[in-house]
Amino acid sequence: MLITLNNLITAAMLAEGEISCERDNGHTLIVPLSRSKWSFLKRYIEEQASHSLTYSSIDEELIIAQKSLEEAYKLWYVENNKVFTKKLNNPLLTEECIILLIALFGSRKIESISFNTTIKKDYLLSLCHSLSTVLNTPILPGHSAIKIIDIKHVIPAIIQTQPYYYSTELFKYVTISELKKSN
């Protein structure tokens, strides 16, 4: 169950998630999350993260308060800058984490799926390389965003191996034409 929480935290941190440190109240993860993604998140938590996960939504933000965020803060921040380093690559960057990243924070563009990120610019190439290795497809950095460009191969391959609620959410990112081309 801790793995599923780590996947959710990692997906949020790869996107625009930020961990705040409050001396009295501990650490809190806050990430923008569209209201249209709440039903998927709720289902994920019910199915996968059934342990005590404290979360709420205010102004289209996911707010997670967990004791494990103190350790996450140490992994993700260097001198108060959010970074992505090789020590985060394994075992945190899993296919399930990337599915959550796409499903919760991704948006469909003309020829890509992209997600905004607040990871410092100097670390985006390292992140793209790591994502590319897991998905076995090219990933491009943009201005404060990451683009997954080979949708017609990536999404159908992921869909075939995942539970139906992941697949249903990911189908939203693929056109019928792309599905036909993938077969």
MARGU-693534 format. One record per residue (C-alpha): x, y, z; residue in one letter. Coordinates in steps of 0.05 Angstrom, whole numbers, padded with zeros to 5 digits, always signed. Layout:
N
XYZA;...
//
This chain:
183
+00000+00000+00000M;+00059+00047+00013L;+00080+00036-00060I;+00014+00065-00085T;+00022+00126-00041L;+00093+00135-00066N;+00067+00131-00138N;+00016+00185-00124L;+00067+00230-00090I;+00118+00218-00146T;+00067+00233-00201A;+00047+00298-00165A;+00119+00318-00156M;+00136+00305-00229L;+00079+00352-00246A;+00068+00417-00209E;+00067+00389-00138G;+00103+00427-00084E;+00117+00404-00013I;+00111+00457+00040S;+00144+00451+00107C;+00108+00476+00168E;+00144+00466+00234R;+00081+00452+00274D;+00038+00416+00223N;+00090+00375+00186G;+00095+00372+00111H;+00039+00382+00060T;+00039+00366-00014L;-00003+00414-00057I;-00014+00404-00131V;-00063+00434-00181P;-00116+00383-00202L;-00174+00395-00248S;-00243+00377-00222R;-00251+00331-00281S;-00196+00286-00252K;-00227+00277-00183W;-00269+00216-00201S;-00207+00179-00226F;-00167+00200-00164L;-00223+00177-00118K;-00227+00110-00153R;-00151+00102-00149Y;-00151+00116-00075I;-00208+00068-00062E;-00177+00012-00104E;-00104+00021-00090Q;-00087+00066-00033A;-00137+00042+00018S;-00092+00059+00076H;-00103+00124+00112S;-00090+00178+00061L;-00110+00247+00083T;-00128+00290+00024Y;-00175+00346+00006S;-00191+00393-00050S;-00193+00468-00046I;-00194+00512-00109D;-00178+00454-00155E;-00117+00432-00115E;-00101+00364-00087L;-00074+00371-00016I;-00040+00312+00017I;-00017+00313+00088A;+00025+00251+00105Q;+00082+00237+00152K;+00121+00205+00094S;+00126+00274+00059L;+00185+00293+00103E;+00226+00239+00068E;+00198+00259+00000A;+00220+00331+00013Y;+00291+00308+00024K;+00291+00270-00042L;+00259+00324-00085W;+00291+00389-00060Y;+00361+00415-00063V;+00370+00484-00030E;+00294+00496-00035N;+00293+00481-00110N;+00252+00422-00136K;+00298+00377-00176V;+00298+00309-00210F;+00361+00269-00199T;+00381+00197-00214K;+00368+00177-00142K;+00294+00189-00157L;+00294+00148-00220N;+00293+00080-00188N;+00250+00052-00157P;+00203+00112-00154L;+00193+00122-00229L;+00148+00064-00247T;+00098+00052-00302E;+00041+00060-00252E;+00070+00127-00230C;+00073+00150-00303I;+00001+00127-00314I;-00021+00169-00255L;+00020+00227-00281L;-00015+00223-00349I;-00085+00208-00321A;-00084+00262-00267L;-00040+00317-00295F;-00034+00305-00370G;-00068+00343-00425S;-00076+00324-00498R;-00043+00369-00548K;-00046+00362-00624I;+00010+00310-00629E;+00029+00297-00557S;+00008+00288-00486I;+00040+00339-00442S;+00042+00357-00369F;+00066+00419-00335N;+00123+00413-00286T;+00156+00457-00234T;+00221+00418-00235I;+00279+00465-00245K;+00297+00473-00318K;+00368+00445-00310D;+00339+00377-00291Y;+00287+00369-00346L;+00333+00330-00394L;+00348+00280-00339S;+00274+00272-00326L;+00259+00263-00400C;+00313+00210-00406H;+00285+00172-00346S;+00213+00175-00372L;+00237+00154-00441S;+00271+00093-00411T;+00209+00070-00374V;+00161+00083-00432L;+00209+00063-00487N;+00192+00124-00528T;+00221+00194-00540P;+00201+00247-00489I;+00215+00320-00502L;+00225+00377-00453P;+00187+00441-00465G;+00182+00507-00428H;+00160+00483-00359S;+00128+00422-00391A;+00144+00352-00414I;+00116+00322-00479K;+00103+00249-00494I;+00101+00248-00570I;+00091+00175-00592D;+00020+00169-00567I;-00003+00117-00618K;+00046+00066-00590H;+00053+00086-00517V;-00019+00090-00494I;-00045+00025-00528P;+00015-00013-00500A;+00000+00012-00430I;-00075+00000-00436I;-00065-00074-00452Q;-00031-00088-00385T;-00071-00044-00337Q;-00136-00048-00297P;-00197-00023-00332Y;-00203+00043-00294Y;-00132+00062-00316Y;-00148+00041-00387S;-00213+00080-00388T;-00178+00143-00366E;-00120+00135-00415L;-00167+00123-00474F;-00186+00196-00468K;-00117+00214-00494Y;-00119+00172-00558V;-00157+00185-00622T;-00191+00129-00661I;-00142+00140-00718S;-00083+00131-00670E;-00113+00067-00643L;-00121+00039-00713K;-00049+00057-00730K;-00023+00021-00668S;-00051-00046-00690N;
//
